[in-house]
């Protein structure tokens, strides 16, 4: 992981943004309505795709790498920033803007988004956002809620009022095809908000690297899974192994299971009996060597005295 794009502020930028949302935006339910319409004839068309912080989920990266036909390693190096702060529990990946005056998105064209059907979740949701209220002091999990972003530069709200184009939040989510993104996003959020961090704090660098590769850099994770003895040591269904060879989604699913096992200590993986026996045998041999070794060594001169 690189520290390119490191920001001077302290704290996890995702949490800072969510705290601001909680304070500044009214909450919406799935049946609440709003008016909005975006199309190439709107004066601000394409301006929202510049100078903006887009946080990418692992599924966002997966979809974009497959759309572009490049590896996750190449995508992350070329198109993302990885801000690093001591208080961050897990990696944060931001979409990098171009180094031009507008700081526009790399995938923006005159006709609009060049990766539209595989665009990231935040772009897909706009102008609707999703957040979770703070957990209560008595341990209840915070409530998920939606909110509406109204920015001065965006004329889509005025266009919706003028043309009478009205949506419920649910209709908007269906129209933008966010279900798969939401499912993966919720699974990833369970990892980033895991109780492990309450007990042990941020991950050490080696575990952070593991977390990053197993969730974001699937090319490196694929090399680890199929280029090591991992599948020999753990009992993984053969059909699932074949799916991982053919599908990045299956590999990402395995990555989430691996993080729960290797980082959080959950029993999501089962060691093969023969591998467990081999490890135990080595431990027994080391113990036997230690028991048979002298408590201290003596020099030849000392032995002759």
N, C-alpha and C positions, 0 to 999 in steps of 0.2 A: 504494500500500500504506500501511496505517496502522500506527502503533506501539502501538495500543490493546492492553492486556493485557501490556505489556512487563514482563518478569520481571527481578528484580535479579541472578539467578544468571548467571554467565558460561558460555558454551558453548552448543552446539546441544542443546536439551532432548530431542530424539529420541535423540541419541547417549548422553546422560546416562542416559536410561531404559534403553536397550539394555545399557549397561555394568552397570547395577544388576542387570538380568535375568541377564546372563552370570555374575555373581558369586553370585546368590542362589537360582537355580532349577536343579534337575536337568534333564537333557536327555531328550527323548522322541523315539522314532521313530514312523513312521506305524502300526506294528502294536502299539505299546504301548497298554495298556488303562487306563481310569479309569472311575469310577462317578459319574454326575451326572444330576440331573433337576430341571428348573425348570418351574414351572406356577403359575397364579394362587393355588393353595392354600398355597404355601410362605409362611411368615411374613415372609420378607424380600422378597417379590415387589415389584418396582419400586424398591427401595431402592438397587440397584446402578446405577440410571439418574440418579444425582445426585452432585454434588460430585466429579466425576471428569474427568481429562484425556483427551480423545479426540482423537488426532491424525488429521486427515482427509487422505486422498490425493486427487489430482485426480479419480479415478474415483468416490470417495465423494461429492465435491461435485457431479459430473455427475449421478449417480443421484438425489441429494436435490433438486437444482434441478428436474429433470424431474418428480419425484414431487410437488413443491409447485407446479409450474407458474409458477415465477418465474425471472428471469434470474440468472446466476451473480453479477453485480455486486450485485444486491439481496440474494441469499443471503449472500454474503461479508460485506456490511456489517451485516446484521441478526443473523446466527447464528454468526459466527466471531470469534475473536481471532487477531491476527497478531503474536506476540511477535517482537521484533527484538533480535539480539545481534551484536556485531562478528564473532564467530567463526563465525557461521552461513554456510554456503556457499550454501544455497538457502532459499527461503521455507518457513516452518512455519505451518501452519494448524490451529488448535484449535477444536473445537466449543464455542461459548459456552453456559454454563449460565444459567438464569433468575436474576434478581435477587430471589430469595425466600429464606426461612430454610433450606430444604432444598438450595438451589442445584440444582434439578432440571433435567433436560433439557427443552428447549422442545417436544420432540415426545412427551413422556410423557403418557399418559392413564391413567384409572383401570383400564382394561382392559389396559394394557401399552403397548408401543411403538406410536405412531401412524403410523410409517413403516416398519413391520417388514420388509416385503419389499424395502425399499430402504435398510435400516439400514446404517451404516458398517461397514467391515471389522472394527475392534476389537470392536464390539458383536456382530457376527455370529460371531466366533471364540470369544468368552468361554464357558467358562473356559480355553480353549486359547490359547496365544500362540505366536508365531513370531519367531525371532531368528536372527542369523548370528554365529558365533564370530569373534573377531578374526583378521585376516589374519596369517599367519606371517611371521617375519623373512625367510625365503627367497623370499617373493613368492607363496606359495600362497593362494588365496582362502579365506576362512573358510567353515566348514560351516554350512548351514542346519539348524536343529533346532527342535523344538517343546518347549513346557514347559507345566506346569499351574499355574494361579493358584488358590491356596487362601486366601481372605480370611475373616477371622473373621465378618464380617457375612453372608456368603453361606451359606445353608443347603442349597443345591443339592447339595453333596457328600454331606451327611448324608442327604438325601432319596434320592439315588442308592444309597447303602449300604442304606438301609432297604428300598427297593423292588427292589433288585438290578438296577438299570438300568445296564448296562455298555456302554461304547463303546470301539472302537479309535480312535486319532486319525484314521485315514482315514475311518472310518464317520462320525465327527463332522463332518469337513470336507465330506463328501458331503451329509450331512443339512442343513448350514447353507448349502449352495450358495455356496461361496467361490471356485470355480474362476476365474470371470471377474475377481473382485477380486484374486486372486493373480496372474493374468497381467498385469493393469494395474499392480499393485503392484511386481512385479519389473521391469517396463519403466521405471517411475518411479524405482525404486531405482538402476538403472543410470545414470540422469541425476544423481541426488544424490550418488552415489559415484564419479563420473567422474574419471579420472586428471588431467583438466584442473585440478582443485582442488589436487592435490598439487604441480603445477608453478607455478600462478599465484595460488592462494589464493582467498579469497572474491570474489564478483562485485562490480563497482562498481554504484552505485545504478541506473544506466540499464539494465544487463544484468539486474540482479535484477528490475526492473520487467518487462522482456521475458520473463524466465523465469516470473514469476508469472502474467502474462496468458496466455501460451501454454499453461500447464498448468492453472491454476485458474480464471481469469476468462475463460471462453470467449466471453462476450458481447463483451468488449473485443477479444479476439483475432479474433473473427468480423468485427468492424468494421474491424480492421486488414487482414485478408486480402482482404475483398471491397470495402473502401473505399479501397484504395491501388492502386498499380501493381504490387504484388507478383506477381500471377498473370500479368501481362504480361511481367515480367522473368525469370520462372523457368518452366522446362518442367515443367508438372504435368499429368498425364493428365486428359483431359476428364471421364472417368467418375468419377475421384476427386474432381474439383472439384464435380460434381453431388452426390456422396455427402456432401461437406462442407456443401453447402447444406441438405441434408435431415437429416443425422445429426451429433449432437454427438460421438459416438464417433469418427467419421471425422475430424472437426475436431480432436479431441484427439490422434489418431494423427499428423495433420499437424503439430500443435504440438510433439510430441516430435521429429519430424524437423527442424522449424525450429530448435529449441534446439540440436540436434546440429550444424546448419550454422552458424547465426548466432552462437552462443556458444562452442561447442567447436571450430569450424573443420573439421568432418567433411564429406566430399563427399556428403551426403545429398540435396542439391538441385543441379540443373543449370541454369545461366544460359542463357536462350535465345540462340542465335547472333546474332540481330539486336540484342538488348539488349547483349550483350557487345561487338558492333561499335560501337554508339552510344557506350558508355562509353569504348572505346578511341579513338574519333574525338574525343571531348571532351578526353581526355587529350593527344592529339596536338596539338589546337588550342591548349591551354594551354601546352604545351611550345614551340610555334612562336611564340606571343605573347611568351613569356619570352625566347626567343632573339633576337627582333627588337626588343625594348625596349632603350633605352639603359641602360648600367650605372648611371648616376645622372642625375638631372635638374638642370637649371640654371635660375636665375631670369632674367628678361628683362634685369636690370641686369648679371648676370654675362655674358650673351651679348653685351652691347654693349661690354664692356671689351676 
